[in-house]
Amino acid sequence: MQLVENRWLFSASDLTALAECSHAIELSHAYRAGLLEVEPAPAVGMVKLAGIHGLRHEQKVLEQLRREYEVLVIEQPDRDHGIAGIQAAADKTYQAMRSGVDVIFQGCFFDGQFLGYSDFLIRADEGYEVYDTKLAKSAKESALIQLASYSDQVERLGFPLPATMHVWLGTGEISSHPVADHLQQMRTLRINLEERLEQAAHVPDPLWADKRGACSACRWREVCADRRELARDLSLVHGIRGSQIRSFRAVGIRTVEQLGEADADQRPNSVSVGSFNKLSQQARLQATQDASRTSSDPTGQVTAEFFARGGVDNMPARSDGDVWFDIEGDPFASEGKGLEYLFGFLVRDVSNESAFVDLWAHDPAQEKIMLEKFVDLMNERINRWPDLHIYHYASYERTKLLKLAQQHGTRETQVQRWMDEKRLVDLEKIFRGSFRVSQRSYSLKKLEPLYGLKREEDIQTAGDSVVDYEEYVDLLAEAAADPLNAEKLYARAQAKLSDIRDYNEVDCVSTYLLDNWIREQMHQFTGH
C-alpha cells in the first residue's frame, strides 16, 4: 500500500497479504503513515533469487508473445507524477483495450483506491483475459486472488467479466481457472482492507504475530521474529504446532520457560499426554541453552538427551566402505526445472584416511552423466564392501536420487535396488528417533556443536550455496560477453565453485562426525 496525495492506495499484493497475515497489513499501514520506526527487511538469499528469476520468466513470456502478437507495453508512471500520472497510465491501458490491441503488458488498473499492474492482458473472443507469470509449478491461492482482482477491474472498465484467468507457470504450462470461483473471496478481502484503511493507522500491540508459512518471504519477518524472541513465545519451541500453542495459551502457558516447567496437571485436554511430555521436555532443554547464551557466546551450551532406542536400533554396523553423501541443487536452473549441480561424498579407506570426491553438472546432460558416474562408483564399492551404507542427513538425497534416475531414464534398477536393500541411511530419522537437542532446529548445522564442528567457510547454508552458484553462472555469461576481462571473470567464477565445494565437503564431514557421535551415544546408553 502507499499514501499518495493523502489518499491510501492498495494493490493486489496487499489483498493477498491480508489473506495470509492481517498483522503484516497493520504494520505496513503504520509504516506508510510514518508511525513505525523499524524498517522492513529487504529480500535476501533464496527469496531475492526467486524475484530475479520471476522477472526473467516474465521477460521470456513477453518475448514469446511478441513473436506471435502485437504487444503494447504500458510504462509505469513516475512516482513524482502522483495521482495524475497513475490516471494517465490507466487511461492509456483503457484506450489500448478499446482499440483491441492483441496483448497489453503491464496494463495499469486504477479505480481511485485499487492500483494494479497486470502482467498480461490478452484479447479473447469477448474483451480481455488476465495472465500472470509465476515461477511455481502450480497455481497458488495468492496468485488466483491477484488474478481475480485484475479480472474484476476488466469488468469495471465496461468489458465483459472474463470467464477464465490464467497463470503462466515456470514450467511453461498455462494453468487456467474460472474467475467466478475466486471473485467473491477477493471482493470480501477488498471490503475488509478498505475498512481498515478508513481507520486511523496505529502501531499494533504486540508488534509481532504468530508464525506462519508466509513469514519467510514477508518484509516484516525480522520485526516479528525479534519480538517473539523477546516475548519468549512458544513458537520458539521446536516441533510445536499452532493449534498446540493456542491450547497452551488457553491454560496460561505462554513462554518457553513456562512450558518447560509445566507439570501434568497443567496439560490442556486437547494435547495428548505423549505430545505434552515431548514438548515440555523440548522446552526445558531449550530454556537451559537459552539461559547460557552470552554476547561472546550467542549460541550457548548445546546439549542433547537420549530418550528412546527407536532411532539407534536402525543404525547399521560400520563398514570400511561406508560413504557420507550430500547434494547441492539449484531449483531455479534449467528454466525453472531445477538442476542438481554437485554430488559430494566422503569415503574412508582401511588406514582411516578420508577422501572427498566432488562430481559436477552444469546442464541436464551433465546431470545425467553425474548421476551415472555416482551410481557406478557406488556399485564398484558395493562389490568390494557388500555391507557398506550411504549416509545422508534428511530426505533430500534419497528423493533426488530416485527422481533423477526416473527423470533421465538411467540407473533406475540400481537405485531402486539400493532402496530395497536399505543402502541409504537417513541420520536425521535416526537422531530424531532417539535424541532431543536443545536447539530450536534439528538441521544438521544446529547439531554440529554436539561434536565440536565449527564452520569457517563463507558459505554457511544451502541457500548461500545456490546464491553462489547463480553468481558463478552470471560470471560465466559476463566473461563470454567481455573478452577483455574474461580471464578475471573466469577466475572469479571458479572461486565460486571452489567455495561451494568447500561448503559441501564440510557438510559431508559433518554427516560423518554425526554418524560417529550417534555410535558413541549408542555405546553409552545401550551398550552396543
C-alpha positions as CSV (number, residue, x, y, z in Angstrom):
1,M,0.0,0.0,0.0
2,Q,1.0,3.6,-0.4
3,L,-0.1,7.1,0.6
4,V,-0.3,9.3,-2.5
5,E,-1.6,12.9,-2.1
6,N,-3.2,12.0,1.2
7,R,-5.0,9.1,-0.4
8,W,-4.5,5.5,0.6
9,L,-4.0,3.2,-2.5
10,F,-3.7,-0.6,-2.3
11,S,-2.7,-3.3,-4.7
12,A,-3.4,-7.0,-5.4
13,S,-0.4,-7.8,-3.3
14,D,-2.0,-6.1,-0.3
15,L,-5.1,-8.3,-0.8
16,T,-3.0,-11.5,-0.8
17,A,-1.0,-10.2,2.2
18,L,-4.3,-9.7,4.1
19,A,-5.4,-13.2,3.2
20,E,-2.1,-14.6,4.5
21,C,-1.5,-12.3,7.6
22,S,-3.6,-9.3,8.6
23,H,-0.8,-8.3,11.0
24,A,1.5,-7.6,8.1
25,I,-1.1,-5.2,6.7
26,E,-1.3,-3.4,10.1
27,L,2.5,-3.0,10.1
28,S,2.5,-1.7,6.5
29,H,-0.3,0.8,7.3
30,A,1.6,2.1,10.3
31,Y,4.9,2.3,8.4
32,R,3.4,4.2,5.4
33,A,1.8,6.6,7.9
34,G,5.2,7.3,9.4
35,L,4.3,5.7,12.8
36,L,6.7,2.8,12.7
37,E,10.3,3.4,13.4
38,V,11.6,0.0,12.3
39,E,12.4,-0.7,8.6
40,P,11.1,-3.6,6.6
41,A,13.7,-6.2,5.7
42,P,14.9,-6.4,2.1
43,A,14.6,-9.6,0.1
44,V,17.7,-11.7,0.5
45,G,19.0,-15.1,-0.4
46,M,16.6,-17.5,-2.0
47,V,13.7,-15.0,-1.8
48,K,15.7,-12.5,-3.7
49,L,16.7,-15.1,-6.3
50,A,13.1,-16.0,-6.7
51,G,12.3,-12.4,-7.5
52,I,15.1,-12.2,-10.1
53,H,14.0,-15.4,-11.8
54,G,10.4,-14.3,-11.7
55,L,11.3,-11.2,-13.7
56,R,13.4,-13.3,-16.1
57,H,10.4,-15.7,-16.6
58,E,8.1,-12.7,-17.2
59,Q,10.5,-11.3,-19.9
60,K,10.8,-14.7,-21.5
61,V,7.0,-14.9,-21.8
62,L,7.0,-11.3,-23.2
63,E,9.4,-12.2,-25.9
64,Q,7.4,-15.3,-26.8
65,L,4.2,-13.2,-27.1
66,R,6.0,-10.6,-29.2
67,R,6.9,-13.2,-31.7
68,E,3.2,-14.0,-32.2
69,Y,1.2,-10.9,-31.4
70,E,1.1,-7.2,-31.4
71,V,2.2,-6.2,-27.9
72,L,1.7,-2.8,-26.3
73,V,3.8,-2.0,-23.2
74,I,2.3,0.4,-20.6
75,E,5.1,2.3,-18.9
76,Q,4.6,2.5,-15.1
77,P,4.1,6.1,-14.0
78,D,6.8,8.0,-12.2
79,R,6.1,8.4,-8.5
80,D,6.7,12.2,-8.8
81,H,3.6,12.5,-11.1
82,G,1.3,11.4,-8.3
83,I,-2.4,10.6,-9.0
84,A,-2.3,12.3,-12.4
85,G,0.5,10.1,-13.6
86,I,-1.3,6.9,-12.3
87,Q,-4.5,8.0,-14.0
88,A,-2.7,8.7,-17.3
89,A,-1.3,5.1,-17.3
90,A,-4.7,3.7,-16.5
91,D,-6.3,5.8,-19.3
92,K,-3.7,4.5,-21.8
93,T,-4.5,1.0,-20.7
94,Y,-8.2,1.6,-21.2
95,Q,-7.7,3.1,-24.7
96,A,-5.5,0.1,-25.7
97,M,-8.2,-2.3,-24.6
98,R,-10.8,-0.2,-26.5
99,S,-8.7,-0.3,-29.7
100,G,-8.4,-4.1,-29.4
101,V,-4.6,-4.5,-29.1
102,D,-3.7,-8.2,-29.0
103,V,-1.6,-8.1,-25.9
104,I,-1.1,-5.4,-23.2
105,F,1.9,-5.8,-21.0
106,Q,1.9,-4.2,-17.5
107,G,-1.6,-2.8,-18.0
108,C,-2.5,-0.3,-15.3
109,F,-5.8,-0.5,-13.4
110,F,-6.8,2.3,-11.1
111,D,-10.3,2.9,-9.6
112,G,-9.4,5.6,-7.1
113,Q,-8.2,3.1,-4.4
114,F,-7.1,-0.1,-6.1
115,L,-3.9,0.3,-8.1
116,G,-2.5,-2.7,-10.0
117,Y,-0.3,-3.7,-12.9
118,S,-1.3,-6.9,-14.6
119,D,1.5,-8.9,-16.3
120,F,-0.5,-9.5,-19.5
121,L,-4.0,-8.7,-20.8
122,I,-4.6,-10.9,-23.8
123,R,-7.6,-10.3,-26.2
124,A,-10.2,-13.0,-26.1
125,D,-13.4,-13.6,-28.1
126,E,-15.1,-11.0,-25.9
127,G,-12.9,-8.5,-24.1
128,Y,-9.7,-9.5,-22.4
129,E,-8.4,-12.2,-20.1
130,V,-5.7,-11.8,-17.5
131,Y,-2.5,-13.8,-17.4
132,D,0.1,-13.7,-14.7
133,T,3.6,-15.2,-14.7
134,K,4.7,-17.3,-11.7
135,L,7.8,-19.4,-11.2
136,A,5.8,-22.0,-9.3
137,K,4.9,-25.4,-10.8
138,S,1.2,-25.0,-9.8
139,A,-1.0,-22.0,-9.2
140,K,-1.2,-20.8,-5.6
141,E,-4.2,-19.3,-4.0
142,S,-2.4,-15.9,-3.7
143,A,-1.9,-15.8,-7.4
144,L,-5.6,-16.6,-8.0
145,I,-6.7,-13.8,-5.7
146,Q,-4.4,-11.4,-7.6
147,L,-5.8,-12.5,-11.0
148,A,-9.4,-12.2,-9.7
149,S,-8.7,-8.6,-8.7
150,Y,-7.5,-7.7,-12.2
151,S,-10.4,-9.6,-13.8
152,D,-12.7,-7.5,-11.6
153,Q,-11.1,-4.4,-13.0
154,V,-11.6,-5.5,-16.6
155,E,-15.4,-5.6,-15.8
156,R,-15.2,-2.3,-14.1
157,L,-14.0,-0.7,-17.3
158,G,-17.1,-1.8,-19.1
159,F,-15.8,-5.0,-20.7
160,P,-17.3,-8.5,-20.1
161,L,-16.1,-10.1,-16.9
162,P,-13.5,-12.7,-18.1
163,A,-14.8,-16.3,-17.6
164,T,-11.2,-17.6,-17.2
165,M,-7.9,-16.3,-15.8
166,H,-4.5,-17.9,-16.3
167,V,-1.2,-18.5,-14.6
168,W,1.8,-18.9,-16.9
169,L,3.8,-21.3,-14.8
170,G,7.6,-21.7,-14.5
171,T,7.3,-25.0,-16.3
172,G,6.0,-23.2,-19.4
173,E,2.5,-24.6,-18.9
174,I,-0.6,-22.3,-18.6
175,S,-2.9,-23.1,-15.7
176,S,-6.4,-21.8,-16.3
177,H,-9.0,-21.1,-13.6
178,P,-12.7,-19.9,-13.5
179,V,-12.8,-16.3,-12.3
180,A,-16.1,-16.9,-10.6
181,D,-14.5,-19.4,-8.2
182,H,-12.3,-16.7,-6.6
183,L,-14.2,-13.4,-7.2
184,Q,-16.2,-13.4,-4.0
185,Q,-13.2,-14.1,-1.8
186,M,-11.2,-11.3,-3.5
187,R,-14.1,-8.9,-3.0
188,T,-14.5,-9.8,0.6
189,L,-10.8,-9.2,1.2
190,R,-11.1,-5.8,-0.6
191,I,-14.0,-4.7,1.6
192,N,-12.0,-5.8,4.7
193,L,-9.0,-3.8,3.5
194,E,-11.0,-0.7,2.6
195,E,-12.5,-0.7,6.1
196,R,-9.0,-1.0,7.7
197,L,-7.7,1.9,5.6
198,E,-10.6,4.1,6.6
199,Q,-9.5,3.8,10.2
200,A,-6.5,5.7,11.6
201,A,-3.2,3.9,11.2
202,H,-1.8,2.6,14.5
203,V,1.2,0.6,15.7
204,P,-0.1,-2.8,16.6
205,D,0.4,-4.1,20.2
206,P,2.1,-6.5,20.4
207,L,4.3,-5.7,17.5
208,W,4.5,-9.4,16.4
209,A,2.1,-12.1,15.3
210,D,2.1,-15.9,15.4
211,K,4.5,-17.6,13.0
212,R,3.0,-18.9,9.7
213,G,4.0,-20.1,6.3
214,A,4.1,-16.6,4.8
215,C,6.8,-15.4,7.2
216,S,9.8,-16.5,5.1
217,A,9.0,-14.0,2.3
218,C,7.4,-11.3,4.5
219,R,9.3,-8.0,4.7
220,W,8.2,-7.7,8.4
221,R,9.7,-11.2,9.2
222,E,12.6,-9.7,11.3
223,V,10.3,-7.5,13.3
224,C,8.1,-10.4,14.3
225,A,11.0,-12.8,14.9
226,D,12.8,-10.3,17.2
227,R,9.7,-9.7,19.2
228,R,8.8,-13.3,19.5
229,E,12.3,-13.8,20.9
230,L,11.8,-11.1,23.5
231,A,8.4,-12.5,24.5
232,R,10.0,-16.0,24.8
233,D,6.9,-17.1,22.7
234,L,6.0,-20.8,22.5
235,S,6.7,-20.7,18.7
236,L,10.4,-20.9,19.6
237,V,9.9,-24.5,20.8
238,H,10.9,-26.9,18.2
239,G,8.2,-29.1,16.8
240,I,5.2,-27.2,18.3
241,R,2.1,-26.7,16.2
242,G,-0.1,-23.6,16.0
243,S,-3.1,-25.4,17.5
244,Q,-0.9,-26.6,20.4
245,I,0.3,-23.1,21.1
246,R,-3.3,-21.9,21.3
247,S,-4.2,-24.7,23.6
248,F,-1.3,-23.9,25.9
249,R,-2.1,-20.2,26.0
250,A,-5.7,-21.0,26.9
251,V,-4.4,-22.6,30.2
252,G,-1.9,-19.8,30.9
253,I,1.3,-21.4,29.5
254,R,2.7,-18.7,27.2
255,T,6.5,-18.9,27.3
256,V,9.2,-21.5,26.6
257,E,10.1,-21.4,30.3
258,Q,6.5,-21.9,31.5
259,L,6.1,-24.9,29.2
260,G,9.4,-26.4,30.4
261,E,8.3,-26.1,34.0
262,A,4.7,-27.3,33.4
263,D,3.5,-30.4,35.2
264,A,1.0,-33.0,34.2
265,D,-1.9,-31.1,35.9
266,Q,-1.4,-28.2,33.5
267,R,-1.8,-30.2,30.4
268,P,-4.6,-28.9,28.1
269,N,-7.2,-31.6,27.3
270,S,-6.6,-31.1,23.6
271,V,-2.9,-32.0,23.9
272,S,-2.2,-35.7,24.3
273,V,0.0,-36.9,27.2
274,G,2.7,-38.0,24.8
275,S,2.8,-34.7,22.9
276,F,2.7,-32.8,26.2
277,N,5.7,-34.7,27.6
278,K,7.7,-34.3,24.4
279,L,7.1,-30.6,24.1
280,S,7.7,-29.8,27.7
281,Q,11.0,-31.7,27.7
282,Q,12.0,-29.9,24.5
283,A,11.1,-26.6,26.0
284,R,13.1,-27.4,29.1
285,L,16.2,-28.2,27.1
286,Q,15.9,-25.0,25.0
287,A,15.3,-22.8,28.1
288,T,18.5,-24.2,29.6
289,Q,20.5,-23.5,26.5
290,D,19.0,-20.0,26.0
291,A,19.9,-19.1,29.6
292,S,23.5,-19.9,28.9
293,R,23.7,-17.6,25.9
294,T,26.0,-14.5,26.2
295,S,27.2,-11.7,24.0
296,S,30.5,-13.6,23.5
297,D,28.7,-16.9,23.0
298,P,25.4,-16.3,21.3
299,T,24.7,-20.0,20.8
300,G,25.2,-21.0,24.4
301,Q,25.7,-24.6,25.6
302,V,24.1,-27.1,23.2
303,T,23.0,-30.4,24.9
304,A,21.2,-33.5,23.8
305,E,19.5,-36.2,25.7
306,F,18.7,-39.8,24.8
307,F,15.1,-40.8,25.2
308,A,14.4,-44.0,23.2
309,R,16.0,-46.7,21.2
310,G,13.6,-46.2,18.3
311,G,16.2,-44.4,16.2
312,V,19.5,-46.1,17.1
313,D,18.1,-49.6,16.7
314,N,18.0,-48.8,12.9
315,M,21.7,-47.9,12.8
316,P,23.7,-50.3,10.6
317,A,27.0,-51.7,11.6
318,R,30.0,-49.7,10.4
319,S,31.7,-50.9,7.2
320,D,35.1,-49.9,5.8
321,G,33.3,-49.0,2.6
322,D,30.8,-46.5,4.1
323,V,30.0,-43.3,2.3
324,W,28.8,-39.9,3.6
325,F,26.8,-38.1,0.9
326,D,25.4,-34.6,0.2
327,I,23.8,-33.0,-2.8
328,E,23.7,-29.3,-3.8
329,G,20.9,-28.2,-6.2
330,D,19.5,-25.1,-7.7
331,P,15.7,-25.0,-8.0
332,F,15.8,-22.1,-10.4
333,A,18.2,-23.6,-13.0
334,S,17.3,-25.1,-16.4
335,E,14.4,-22.6,-16.9
336,G,12.8,-23.5,-13.5
337,K,13.1,-27.2,-13.9
338,G,15.9,-27.3,-11.4
339,L,19.5,-28.8,-11.6
340,E,21.5,-30.8,-9.1
341,Y,24.9,-29.3,-9.7
342,L,27.1,-31.2,-7.2
343,F,27.2,-34.7,-5.8
344,G,29.8,-34.7,-2.9
345,F,30.8,-37.7,-0.9
346,L,33.3,-38.6,1.7
347,V,34.9,-42.1,2.0
348,R,37.4,-43.5,4.4
349,D,39.9,-46.3,3.5
350,V,41.2,-49.0,5.7
351,S,44.0,-46.8,7.1
352,N,41.2,-44.4,8.2
353,E,42.3,-41.6,5.8
354,S,39.5,-39.6,4.4
355,A,38.9,-38.6,0.8
356,F,36.3,-36.2,-0.6
357,V,35.0,-36.7,-4.1
358,D,33.1,-34.0,-5.9
359,L,31.1,-34.6,-9.1
360,W,29.7,-31.6,-11.0
361,A,26.9,-30.9,-13.5
362,H,26.1,-27.6,-15.2
363,D,23.3,-28.7,-17.5
364,P,20.8,-31.5,-17.7
365,A,23.0,-33.7,-19.9
366,Q,25.9,-33.4,-17.4
367,E,23.4,-34.0,-14.6
368,K,22.6,-37.4,-16.2
369,I,26.3,-38.2,-16.5
370,M,27.0,-37.2,-12.9
371,L,24.2,-39.5,-11.7
372,E,25.5,-42.4,-13.7
373,K,29.1,-41.9,-12.5
374,F,28.0,-41.7,-8.9
375,V,25.9,-44.9,-9.2
376,D,28.7,-46.7,-10.9
377,L,31.2,-45.6,-8.3
378,M,29.0,-46.7,-5.5
379,N,28.3,-50.1,-7.2
380,E,32.1,-50.7,-7.5
381,R,32.4,-50.1,-3.8
382,I,29.5,-52.4,-3.0
383,N,31.2,-55.1,-5.0
384,R,34.2,-54.6,-2.7
385,W,32.3,-54.0,0.6
386,P,28.9,-55.6,0.3
387,D,27.9,-54.3,3.8
388,L,28.5,-50.6,3.0
389,H,25.9,-47.9,3.5
390,I,25.5,-44.4,2.1
391,Y,24.7,-41.9,5.0
392,H,23.0,-38.6,4.5
393,Y,21.0,-36.1,6.6
394,A,17.3,-35.5,5.8
395,S,15.4,-36.9,2.8
396,Y,16.8,-34.7,0.0
397,E,19.4,-37.1,-1.2
398,R,17.2,-40.1,-1.3
399,T,14.4,-38.2,-3.0
400,K,16.7,-36.7,-5.6
401,L,18.4,-40.0,-6.5
402,L,15.0,-41.6,-7.2
403,K,13.8,-38.6,-9.1
404,L,16.9,-38.2,-11.3
405,A,17.1,-41.9,-12.2
406,Q,13.5,-41.7,-13.3
407,Q,13.8,-38.3,-15.0
408,H,16.9,-39.3,-17.0
409,G,15.8,-42.9,-17.6
410,T,19.1,-44.3,-16.3
411,R,20.3,-46.4,-13.5
412,E,16.7,-46.8,-12.2
413,T,17.1,-50.5,-11.4
414,Q,20.4,-49.9,-9.4
415,V,19.0,-47.0,-7.4
416,Q,15.8,-48.9,-6.6
417,R,17.9,-51.9,-5.5
418,W,19.7,-49.6,-3.1
419,M,16.3,-48.5,-1.7
420,D,15.2,-52.1,-1.3
421,E,18.5,-53.1,0.4
422,K,18.2,-50.0,2.7
423,R,21.6,-48.8,1.5
424,L,20.7,-45.2,2.1
425,V,20.6,-44.3,5.8
426,D,19.0,-41.0,6.8
427,L,20.8,-39.9,10.0
428,E,18.1,-37.3,10.7
429,K,15.5,-40.1,11.2
430,I,17.9,-42.0,13.5
431,F,18.7,-38.9,15.5
432,R,15.1,-37.8,15.9
433,G,14.1,-41.3,16.9
434,S,16.4,-41.4,19.9
435,F,17.6,-37.9,20.9
436,R,16.4,-34.5,21.7
437,V,18.6,-31.5,21.2
438,S,18.4,-28.1,22.9
439,Q,18.4,-26.2,19.6
440,R,15.3,-24.6,18.0
441,S,16.0,-26.5,14.8
442,Y,17.2,-30.1,14.1
443,S,19.0,-29.1,10.9
444,L,22.5,-30.7,10.6
445,K,24.2,-27.4,11.2
446,K,22.4,-27.0,14.5
447,L,23.7,-30.3,15.7
448,E,27.3,-29.6,15.0
449,P,28.2,-28.1,18.4
450,L,27.5,-31.6,19.8
451,Y,30.6,-32.9,18.1
452,G,32.7,-29.8,18.1
453,L,32.5,-28.8,14.4
454,K,32.9,-25.1,13.8
455,R,32.3,-23.7,10.3
456,E,34.6,-21.0,9.0
457,E,33.6,-21.1,5.3
458,D,32.0,-18.1,3.6
459,I,29.0,-20.2,2.6
460,Q,27.0,-21.2,5.7
461,T,23.7,-22.5,4.3
462,A,22.3,-24.4,1.3
463,G,20.7,-21.2,0.3
464,D,24.1,-19.5,0.2
465,S,25.3,-22.3,-2.0
466,V,22.6,-21.7,-4.5
467,V,23.3,-17.9,-4.5
468,D,27.0,-18.5,-5.2
469,Y,26.1,-21.0,-7.9
470,E,23.9,-18.4,-9.6
471,E,26.7,-15.9,-9.3
472,Y,29.0,-18.4,-11.0
473,V,26.6,-18.8,-13.9
474,D,26.3,-15.0,-14.2
475,L,30.1,-14.6,-14.2
476,L,30.4,-17.1,-17.0
477,A,27.9,-15.1,-19.0
478,E,29.8,-11.9,-18.3
479,A,33.0,-13.5,-19.3
480,A,31.6,-14.6,-22.6
481,A,30.3,-11.1,-23.4
482,D,33.5,-9.3,-22.3
483,P,36.6,-10.9,-23.8
484,L,38.9,-8.2,-22.5
485,N,38.1,-9.1,-18.9
486,A,37.2,-12.8,-19.5
487,E,40.2,-14.2,-17.6
488,K,39.4,-12.3,-14.4
489,L,35.8,-13.1,-14.6
490,Y,36.5,-16.8,-15.2
491,A,38.8,-16.8,-12.2
492,R,36.1,-15.3,-10.0
493,A,33.6,-17.9,-11.4
494,Q,36.0,-20.7,-10.5
495,A,36.4,-19.3,-7.0
496,K,32.7,-19.5,-6.5
497,L,32.8,-23.2,-7.4
498,S,35.7,-23.7,-5.0
499,D,33.7,-22.1,-2.2
500,I,30.7,-24.3,-2.9
501,R,33.0,-27.4,-3.0
502,D,34.4,-26.5,0.4
503,Y,30.9,-26.0,1.9
504,N,29.8,-29.3,0.5
505,E,32.8,-31.1,1.9
506,V,32.2,-29.7,5.3
507,D,28.6,-31.0,5.1
508,C,29.9,-34.5,4.3
509,V,32.4,-34.3,7.1
510,S,29.6,-33.1,9.4
511,T,27.5,-36.1,8.4
512,Y,30.4,-38.4,9.2
513,L,31.0,-36.8,12.6
514,L,27.3,-37.1,13.5
515,D,27.5,-40.7,12.5
516,N,30.4,-41.2,14.9
517,W,28.6,-39.2,17.7
518,I,25.5,-41.4,17.4
519,R,27.6,-44.5,17.6
520,E,29.3,-43.2,20.7
521,Q,26.0,-42.4,22.3
522,M,24.7,-45.9,21.4
523,H,27.6,-47.5,23.2
524,Q,27.0,-45.3,26.3
525,F,23.2,-45.7,26.5
526,T,22.5,-49.1,25.0
527,G,25.8,-50.9,25.5
528,H,26.0,-51.7,21.7
